[in-house]
């Protein structure tokens, strides 16, 4: 699969995706760890 470049920067694309998540799901959970390996985990549910 080849890369598809968009006319957006990373921040705008992330904000757009977060907006879609908040519009479509009642519960959104994020877990962030700053241990030896940096880790971010997200879960969504209706």
N, CA, C and O atoms as CSV, one atom per row, in Angstrom:
chain,resi,resn,atom,element,x,y,z
A,1,UNK,N,N,0.840,-1.166,0.000
A,1,UNK,CA,C,0.000,0.000,0.000
A,1,UNK,C,C,0.894,1.241,0.000
A,1,UNK,O,O,1.796,1.355,0.830
A,2,UNK,N,N,0.653,2.149,-0.905
A,2,UNK,CA,C,1.481,3.344,-0.981
A,2,UNK,C,C,0.933,4.446,-0.081
A,2,UNK,O,O,-0.238,4.433,0.296
A,3,UNK,N,N,1.793,5.390,0.254
A,3,UNK,CA,C,1.390,6.508,1.094
A,3,UNK,C,C,0.492,7.449,0.303
A,3,UNK,O,O,0.664,7.643,-0.901
A,4,UNK,N,N,-0.467,8.023,1.011
A,4,UNK,CA,C,-1.366,8.997,0.395
A,4,UNK,C,C,-1.201,10.307,1.160
A,4,UNK,O,O,-1.593,10.405,2.322
A,5,UNK,N,N,-0.629,11.296,0.515
A,5,UNK,CA,C,-0.387,12.575,1.163
A,5,UNK,C,C,-1.619,13.454,1.049
A,5,UNK,O,O,-2.227,13.564,-0.015
A,6,UNK,N,N,-1.976,14.076,2.158
A,6,UNK,CA,C,-3.133,14.947,2.213
A,6,UNK,C,C,-2.690,16.394,2.356
A,6,UNK,O,O,-1.545,16.668,2.715
A,7,UNK,N,N,-3.576,17.293,2.080
A,7,UNK,CA,C,-3.294,18.720,2.224
A,7,UNK,C,C,-3.623,19.184,3.641
A,7,UNK,O,O,-4.210,20.251,3.824
A,8,UNK,N,N,-3.245,18.381,4.653
A,8,UNK,CA,C,-3.489,18.703,6.057
A,8,UNK,C,C,-2.212,18.467,6.834
A,8,UNK,O,O,-1.369,17.655,6.454
A,9,UNK,N,N,-2.087,19.201,7.940
A,9,UNK,CA,C,-0.973,18.892,8.818
A,9,UNK,C,C,-1.439,17.869,9.862
A,9,UNK,O,O,-2.628,17.559,9.937
A,10,UNK,N,N,-0.531,17.359,10.647
A,10,UNK,CA,C,-0.830,16.292,11.596
A,10,UNK,C,C,-1.845,16.746,12.649
A,10,UNK,O,O,-2.750,15.993,13.007
A,11,UNK,N,N,-1.693,17.972,13.140
A,11,UNK,CA,C,-2.599,18.473,14.172
A,11,UNK,C,C,-4.030,18.585,13.650
A,11,UNK,O,O,-4.968,18.171,14.331
A,12,UNK,N,N,-4.206,19.136,12.458
A,12,UNK,CA,C,-5.554,19.263,11.886
A,12,UNK,C,C,-6.197,17.900,11.650
A,12,UNK,O,O,-7.387,17.724,11.912
A,13,UNK,N,N,-5.415,16.929,11.155
A,13,UNK,CA,C,-5.941,15.587,10.924
A,13,UNK,C,C,-6.346,14.923,12.242
A,13,UNK,O,O,-7.385,14.266,12.308
A,14,UNK,N,N,-5.532,15.089,13.294
A,14,UNK,CA,C,-5.852,14.502,14.595
A,14,UNK,C,C,-7.111,15.137,15.180
A,14,UNK,O,O,-7.965,14.432,15.716
A,15,UNK,N,N,-7.234,16.451,15.085
A,15,UNK,CA,C,-8.417,17.140,15.596
A,15,UNK,C,C,-9.676,16.690,14.864
A,15,UNK,O,O,-10.731,16.534,15.478
A,16,UNK,N,N,-9.570,16.483,13.572
A,16,UNK,CA,C,-10.710,16.004,12.785
A,16,UNK,C,C,-11.131,14.603,13.230
A,16,UNK,O,O,-12.322,14.320,13.358
A,17,UNK,N,N,-10.157,13.737,13.464
A,17,UNK,CA,C,-10.472,12.373,13.914
A,17,UNK,C,C,-11.079,12.374,15.308
A,17,UNK,O,O,-12.012,11.615,15.574
A,18,UNK,N,N,-10.565,13.217,16.205
A,18,UNK,CA,C,-11.142,13.309,17.551
A,18,UNK,C,C,-12.570,13.830,17.497
A,18,UNK,O,O,-13.430,13.350,18.236
A,19,UNK,N,N,-12.829,14.789,16.647
A,19,UNK,CA,C,-14.180,15.317,16.507
A,19,UNK,C,C,-15.147,14.231,16.046
A,19,UNK,O,O,-16.269,14.146,16.546
A,20,UNK,N,N,-14.724,13.410,15.104
A,20,UNK,CA,C,-15.557,12.301,14.624
A,20,UNK,C,C,-15.840,11.324,15.763
A,20,UNK,O,O,-16.969,10.858,15.915
A,21,UNK,N,N,-14.816,11.013,16.564
A,21,UNK,CA,C,-15.007,10.087,17.678
A,21,UNK,C,C,-16.006,10.637,18.690
A,21,UNK,O,O,-16.904,9.918,19.128
A,22,UNK,N,N,-15.856,11.915,19.066
A,22,UNK,CA,C,-16.749,12.506,20.059
A,22,UNK,C,C,-18.181,12.636,19.544
A,22,UNK,O,O,-19.122,12.604,20.337
A,23,UNK,N,N,-18.361,12.781,18.241
A,23,UNK,CA,C,-19.700,12.869,17.670
A,23,UNK,C,C,-20.394,11.508,17.620
A,23,UNK,O,O,-21.620,11.440,17.708
A,24,UNK,N,N,-19.633,10.433,17.481
A,24,UNK,CA,C,-20.213,9.120,17.232
A,24,UNK,C,C,-20.237,8.164,18.414
A,24,UNK,O,O,-20.909,7.135,18.349
A,25,UNK,N,N,-19.524,8.471,19.493
A,25,UNK,CA,C,-19.455,7.554,20.620
A,25,UNK,C,C,-19.783,8.275,21.919
A,25,UNK,O,O,-19.417,9.435,22.107
A,26,UNK,N,N,-20.474,7.577,22.810
A,26,UNK,CA,C,-20.832,8.135,24.110
A,26,UNK,C,C,-19.674,8.080,25.095
A,26,UNK,O,O,-19.516,8.986,25.914
A,27,UNK,N,N,-18.871,7.039,25.027
A,27,UNK,CA,C,-17.768,6.842,25.968
A,27,UNK,C,C,-16.453,6.733,25.206
A,27,UNK,O,O,-16.331,5.958,24.257
A,28,UNK,N,N,-15.479,7.517,25.632
A,28,UNK,CA,C,-14.147,7.484,25.021
A,28,UNK,C,C,-13.139,7.451,26.159
A,28,UNK,O,O,-13.175,8.308,27.042
A,29,UNK,N,N,-12.247,6.479,26.150
A,29,UNK,CA,C,-11.259,6.304,27.207
A,29,UNK,C,C,-9.856,6.325,26.601
A,29,UNK,O,O,-9.612,5.675,25.584
A,30,UNK,N,N,-8.940,7.061,27.214
A,30,UNK,CA,C,-7.546,7.083,26.795
A,30,UNK,C,C,-6.667,6.758,27.979
A,30,UNK,O,O,-6.909,7.222,29.093
A,31,UNK,N,N,-5.664,5.973,27.740
A,31,UNK,CA,C,-4.699,5.638,28.776
A,31,UNK,C,C,-3.315,5.941,28.218
A,31,UNK,O,O,-2.973,5.499,27.121
A,32,UNK,N,N,-2.523,6.687,28.967
A,32,UNK,CA,C,-1.188,7.067,28.506
A,32,UNK,C,C,-0.178,6.672,29.567
A,32,UNK,O,O,-0.363,6.957,30.751
A,33,UNK,N,N,0.882,6.019,29.142
A,33,UNK,CA,C,1.946,5.619,30.047
A,33,UNK,C,C,3.241,6.263,29.579
A,33,UNK,O,O,3.525,6.286,28.382
A,34,UNK,N,N,4.021,6.782,30.503
A,34,UNK,CA,C,5.304,7.376,30.140
A,34,UNK,C,C,6.438,6.561,30.764
A,34,UNK,O,O,7.413,7.118,31.267
A,35,UNK,N,N,6.297,5.264,30.724
A,35,UNK,CA,C,7.319,4.392,31.300
A,35,UNK,C,C,8.465,4.177,30.335
A,35,UNK,O,O,8.773,5.041,29.515
A,36,UNK,N,N,9.090,3.024,30.439
A,36,UNK,CA,C,10.240,2.703,29.598
A,36,UNK,C,C,9.871,2.801,28.119
A,36,UNK,O,O,10.614,3.367,27.317
A,37,UNK,N,N,8.729,2.250,27.778
A,37,UNK,CA,C,8.224,2.367,26.412
A,37,UNK,C,C,7.019,3.288,26.462
A,37,UNK,O,O,6.063,3.028,27.193
A,38,UNK,N,N,7.063,4.343,25.701
A,38,UNK,CA,C,5.926,5.263,25.705
A,38,UNK,C,C,4.760,4.586,25.011
A,38,UNK,O,O,4.932,3.962,23.964
A,39,UNK,N,N,3.581,4.707,25.588
A,39,UNK,CA,C,2.438,3.945,25.134
A,39,UNK,C,C,1.178,4.789,25.265
A,39,UNK,O,O,0.990,5.476,26.269
A,40,UNK,N,N,0.334,4.741,24.276
A,40,UNK,CA,C,-0.976,5.404,24.343
A,40,UNK,C,C,-2.007,4.404,23.871
A,40,UNK,O,O,-1.835,3.775,22.827
A,41,UNK,N,N,-3.075,4.251,24.628
A,41,UNK,CA,C,-4.102,3.294,24.301
A,41,UNK,C,C,-5.440,3.999,24.339
A,41,UNK,O,O,-5.722,4.748,25.275
A,42,UNK,N,N,-6.259,3.772,23.342
A,42,UNK,CA,C,-7.576,4.386,23.333
A,42,UNK,C,C,-8.643,3.342,23.100
A,42,UNK,O,O,-8.408,2.342,22.422
A,43,UNK,N,N,-9.815,3.574,23.661
A,43,UNK,CA,C,-10.944,2.681,23.465
A,43,UNK,C,C,-12.200,3.527,23.318
A,43,UNK,O,O,-12.365,4.542,23.994
A,44,UNK,N,N,-13.069,3.099,22.437
A,44,UNK,CA,C,-14.328,3.809,22.245
A,44,UNK,C,C,-15.467,2.819,22.371
A,44,UNK,O,O,-15.298,1.627,22.114
A,45,UNK,N,N,-16.601,3.305,22.758
A,45,UNK,CA,C,-17.775,2.436,22.884
A,45,UNK,C,C,-19.042,3.250,22.812
A,45,UNK,O,O,-19.067,4.424,23.179
A,46,UNK,N,N,-20.093,2.613,22.335
A,46,UNK,CA,C,-21.395,3.289,22.260
A,46,UNK,C,C,-22.174,3.080,23.506
A,46,UNK,O,O,-23.295,3.575,23.624
